[in-house]
Amino acid sequence: MSPSFYLEFNPNNLNTHPMEKKQPLILVTNDDGVSAPGIRALIAVMAEIGEVVVVAPDSPQSATGHSITINDTLYINKISTDKEGILEYSCSGTPVDCVKLAVNEILKRKPDLCVSGVNHGSNSSINVIYSGTMSAAVEAGIEGIPAIGFSLLDYDWNADFEQIKSFIRTITLEVLEKGLPESVVLNVNFPKLKEEQIQGIKICRQAKAIWMEKFDKRQTPQGRDYFWLTGEFVNQDRGEDTDEWALANGYVSVVPVQFDLTAHHAIQQLNTWKWNE
């Protein structure tokens, strides 16, 4: 591994620092549903680090973005588990609903960390906009909770998450020890590689890429038109500092994401326009 990209960390620091004697409280959520293999792998890693509470959708909620439930009822069900010390709840709502309910109704105190995922599939580049996984992390960030969204570039339900557990642990411990900049959450994507093939961890910017979308038009037996969304992902960015470059070259990409959507660089230009004449 290139030392310039790999984050060195001593996990013993969490146990020896006088302010870190109490186990961190970690909220775990996702968008693939509470039974998805990705979240089960994430729970296993978090259970080695702190006290875990799981609040996740009771069914898949992929590509829900930052949607919340306002025109329907929300239900929470406690899940029986044989894992000591882990509380699990399923929620009828979206990933963002899960975070809101966890913070306001389930948890007795604000968690020290929220982790979302591990998503089955990429959330790099423009995909972050649509991602329920990342929206849950962003919602936690809005609540003032350090948050990380994890995704693996493998859409297979039976993807091999064992290969990335050590990297999840490293990144999580770094965030718990160092904290995150204000109003920033991390978008972490893993290439589909064996652990020993991964080159390290690279801090990146989001690549400029788009979906060239098409709609597959079909008809029901009754003659009514309906549509399936399809498309092709097009990376328009040739930079070597992007998440897409990192993933294509065997690195774990880590993109700091801000949820202040203000285009600060545009304010000065817009102020030169004749708004009030």
Order of alpha helices (4+ residues) and beta strands (2+ residues): alpha-beta-alpha-beta-beta-beta-alpha-beta-alpha-alpha-beta-alpha-beta-beta-beta-beta-alpha-beta-alpha
